[in-house]
């Protein structure tokens, strides 16, 4: 498999999911994502906020393996 292959979807449902994940549900502005890595417990905390509304929208934590 070629490492340069770009996989894109033209399925409208995929675009809707991506838009929901990346835009503010209040004003539609693109969200700003910050990632904080904790090397002691091997985790990444992802926080999304809206620069226009100035509110936190999402917070997720991922475990590194």
N, C-alpha and C positions, 0 to 999 in steps of 0.2 A: 504494500500500500504506500502510495506517495505521501510523504509528510506535509507537502504543500497543498494537499487537497483541501478545499474550502467547502464545508457542508452547509448549505443553506436550504431553508424550507420555504415553499411558496404556499403552504397550507395556511389559510386565514386564521384558524384557531391557534396556531403556533405564534403568529404575530400578536394576537390579542393577549396571550399569556405573557409574552415578552414585554408588551406595553404596560400591562398591569404590574409587573415586577419592577419596572424601571422608571415609572412616572408617579407623581404624587396623585393620590386619589381625590384630593381636595381641589387642586388648581391645575393639574396636568403638567407641571414643570418636571424636567428630568431630575431624578434623585441623585444626590451625591453619596457615594459609598466610601466608608472608611474601614480599614481592616487592621485589627490589633492582634499581634501574634504573641502568645505566651509560650516561650520555649521550655519553661519548667514543666508545664502540664501538657505540652504539645497540642495546643488548641488555637484556633483563629476565631475571633469575634468580629462579625460583620455588622456594621451599623449603617442604616440608610436614613438620610434626612433630606428635607426639602429646603433648598436655599431661599425660595420665595416665601414660604409659610413659616420657616424656621422651626419646624417641628420634627421630632424623630418619627419615622414611619415604620421601620422594621429593625429588629435585632435578632441575629442568628449566631449560634456558636457551632463550630465544626471541629471535630477531633482529627488531628493529624496522625497518620499511621506510619 
